[in-house]
Amino acid sequence: MEGIAAVVWARTALPAPDEIFALPETLTSESMQIAWSEVDKAESYIVEVQPSSGVSGAGNAIYKTSTTLRGLTPNTQYTIVVKPSNWVATGGEVVLKQYTRLPRPESARVIENTISHDTVTIQWEPVSGASGYEITFEPEAPEAIGAGSGIRDTLATIRGLKADVQYTIFVAAVNDAGASQPTSVGVKTLSICYAKAEDYLKQEKVFIDSF
């Protein structure tokens, strides 16, 4: 008597996610949200991070196609590995290498004796690991020079501002991950009449001191 033929079911291993990326708007000096493409038939995902010290948001049972990593170190490159998983096995991996941003510059300040009707000089503390700095301001002044990206020093003179206007100046530190959260400082340019009066008084002082 012939037996009943056995039926064997088998599933192939899961493929790796097609892509993985950090969401730029969530990238800071201490956290980032990463996302990856969905893998068909995956029940969960394994997220591994190196260096792992102090980092939360990784693990062996991530049930979405994104997670937020916290407790990161500024200006540090992290290696993030994501693998799909189901009851059969763990699938292939996709890898992301991503730097965190720098912390914001500290102690941004206006050098008071540089304020005129169209010019101001600002200074801030250097940020370790910064390749440069980025200066923006509100309201915008398209004709102003001395702001923008690629600034190497921690002192900048901005010219071409409008007279008698309250500006907020933002300073950010830049590394391979982009610009940090900015620090800000407020300043109001002088009115043209006030600036001319100051220039006149300075000239008078020079004339008097010469005697």
C-alpha positions as CSV (number, residue, x, y, z in Angstrom):
1,M,0.0,0.0,0.0
2,E,1.4,3.3,-1.0
3,G,1.7,6.1,1.5
4,I,0.4,9.6,1.1
5,A,2.9,11.9,-0.5
6,A,4.2,14.6,1.8
7,V,3.8,18.3,0.9
8,V,6.7,20.5,1.8
9,W,6.2,24.3,2.1
10,A,9.2,26.5,2.0
11,R,9.7,30.3,1.8
12,T,12.7,32.0,0.5
13,A,14.7,34.5,2.5
14,L,13.5,38.1,2.4
15,P,15.4,40.6,0.2
16,A,17.0,43.7,1.6
17,P,15.0,47.0,1.6
18,D,15.7,48.8,-1.7
19,E,16.7,52.1,0.0
20,I,17.4,53.7,3.4
21,F,17.8,57.4,4.2
22,A,17.7,59.9,7.0
23,L,15.0,62.6,6.8
24,P,16.9,65.8,6.5
25,E,14.4,67.9,8.4
26,T,14.8,65.6,11.5
27,L,18.6,65.5,11.5
28,T,20.1,67.3,14.5
29,S,23.2,67.0,16.6
30,E,21.5,64.4,18.9
31,S,18.8,62.6,16.9
32,M,17.6,61.6,13.5
33,Q,14.7,59.8,11.9
34,I,15.6,57.1,9.4
35,A,13.2,55.4,7.0
36,W,13.5,52.6,4.5
37,S,11.4,51.0,1.8
38,E,8.9,48.3,2.8
39,V,9.8,44.6,2.1
40,D,7.0,42.3,1.1
41,K,6.1,39.7,3.7
42,A,8.4,41.2,6.3
43,E,6.8,41.0,9.8
44,S,9.2,43.4,11.4
45,Y,12.7,44.9,11.0
46,I,15.9,44.7,12.8
47,V,17.8,48.0,13.2
48,E,21.4,48.0,14.3
49,V,23.5,51.2,15.0
50,Q,27.2,51.6,15.5
51,P,28.5,53.2,17.6
52,S,25.6,52.1,19.8
53,S,26.5,53.6,23.2
54,G,23.6,55.7,24.6
55,V,21.5,55.3,21.4
56,S,17.8,54.5,21.6
57,G,15.4,53.7,18.8
58,A,17.2,50.7,17.4
59,G,16.3,47.0,18.2
60,N,15.1,43.6,16.9
61,A,11.4,44.3,16.6
62,I,10.7,47.5,14.7
63,Y,7.2,47.2,13.2
64,K,7.2,50.3,11.0
65,T,9.4,51.4,8.1
66,S,11.0,54.2,10.1
67,T,12.4,54.9,13.5
68,T,13.9,57.8,15.4
69,L,17.3,57.4,16.9
70,R,18.1,59.5,20.0
71,G,21.0,60.0,22.3
72,L,23.5,60.5,19.4
73,T,26.8,62.3,19.6
74,P,27.3,65.5,17.6
75,N,29.5,65.4,14.5
76,T,29.7,61.6,14.5
77,Q,29.3,59.2,11.7
78,Y,26.9,56.4,12.5
79,T,26.5,53.1,10.6
80,I,22.9,52.0,10.5
81,V,21.9,48.6,9.3
82,V,18.3,47.5,8.6
83,K,17.2,43.9,7.9
84,P,13.7,42.6,7.4
85,S,12.5,39.6,9.4
86,N,9.7,37.1,9.5
87,W,9.0,33.6,11.0
88,V,11.3,32.0,8.4
89,A,14.5,34.0,8.7
90,T,16.2,37.3,8.7
91,G,16.5,38.9,5.2
92,G,19.2,40.9,3.5
93,E,20.5,44.2,4.9
94,V,20.7,47.7,3.7
95,V,23.3,50.1,5.2
96,L,23.3,53.9,5.8
97,K,26.3,55.9,6.9
98,Q,25.2,59.2,8.3
99,Y,26.8,62.1,10.2
100,T,25.0,63.9,12.9
101,R,24.9,67.7,12.7
102,L,27.0,70.0,14.9
103,P,25.6,71.8,18.0
104,R,24.5,75.4,17.4
105,P,27.2,78.1,17.9
106,E,27.2,79.7,21.3
107,S,27.4,83.3,22.5
108,A,26.5,85.1,19.2
109,R,26.8,88.8,19.9
110,V,26.8,92.1,18.1
111,I,29.9,94.3,18.4
112,E,28.1,97.5,19.4
113,N,30.6,100.1,18.1
114,T,30.3,98.6,14.6
115,I,26.6,99.3,14.2
116,S,25.8,101.9,11.5
117,H,22.9,102.7,9.2
118,D,23.9,99.8,6.8
119,T,26.6,97.7,8.6
120,V,27.0,95.5,11.6
121,T,29.7,93.1,12.8
122,I,28.8,89.9,14.8
123,Q,31.0,87.4,16.6
124,W,30.4,83.9,18.1
125,E,32.3,81.1,19.7
126,P,34.0,78.5,17.5
127,V,32.3,75.1,17.1
128,S,34.6,72.1,17.2
129,G,34.4,70.1,13.9
130,A,32.9,72.9,11.9
131,S,34.1,73.2,8.3
132,G,32.5,76.7,8.1
133,Y,29.5,78.8,9.2
134,E,26.3,80.0,7.6
135,I,24.7,83.4,8.3
136,T,21.2,84.3,7.3
137,F,18.9,87.1,8.6
138,E,15.3,88.3,8.7
139,P,14.0,90.4,7.1
140,E,15.9,89.5,4.0
141,A,18.2,92.0,2.4
142,P,19.2,90.7,-1.1
143,E,21.8,93.5,-1.6
144,A,23.6,92.7,1.7
145,I,27.1,91.2,1.5
146,G,29.0,89.3,4.2
147,A,26.3,86.7,5.0
148,G,25.6,83.3,3.3
149,S,27.5,80.1,3.5
150,G,31.3,79.3,3.4
151,I,32.2,81.6,6.2
152,R,35.4,80.4,7.8
153,D,35.9,82.9,10.6
154,T,33.9,83.4,13.8
155,L,33.6,87.1,13.1
156,A,31.6,88.6,10.2
157,T,30.8,92.1,9.0
158,I,27.5,92.4,7.1
159,R,27.2,95.4,4.8
160,G,24.4,96.7,2.6
161,L,21.6,96.5,5.2
162,K,18.7,99.0,5.3
163,A,18.7,101.9,7.7
164,D,16.6,101.9,10.9
165,V,15.5,98.3,10.5
166,Q,15.4,95.6,13.3
167,Y,17.2,92.5,12.0
168,T,17.4,89.0,13.5
169,I,20.7,87.4,12.5
170,F,21.1,83.6,12.5
171,V,24.4,81.8,12.7
172,A,24.7,78.0,12.1
173,A,27.8,75.7,12.1
174,V,28.3,73.5,9.1
175,N,29.7,70.0,8.7
176,D,29.2,67.0,6.3
177,A,25.6,66.6,7.6
178,G,24.7,70.2,6.7
179,A,23.9,73.2,8.9
180,S,23.2,73.0,12.6
181,Q,20.3,74.6,14.4
182,P,21.1,78.3,14.3
183,T,21.7,80.6,17.2
184,S,20.3,84.1,16.8
185,V,21.0,87.7,17.8
186,G,18.9,90.8,17.2
187,V,20.2,94.2,16.1
188,K,18.7,97.5,14.8
189,T,20.6,99.5,12.3
190,L,20.9,103.3,12.9
191,S,18.7,105.8,11.1
192,I,20.7,107.8,8.5
193,C,20.2,111.0,10.4
194,Y,21.5,109.4,13.6
195,A,24.4,107.9,11.8
196,K,25.4,111.2,10.3
197,A,25.1,112.9,13.7
198,E,27.4,110.3,15.2
199,D,29.9,110.8,12.4
200,Y,29.9,114.5,13.0
201,L,30.5,114.1,16.7
202,K,33.4,111.7,16.0
203,Q,34.9,114.2,13.6
204,E,34.5,117.0,16.2
205,K,36.2,114.8,18.9
206,V,39.1,114.2,16.6
207,F,39.4,117.9,15.9
208,I,39.3,118.8,19.6
209,D,41.7,116.0,20.6
210,S,44.2,117.3,18.0
211,F,44.7,120.5,20.0
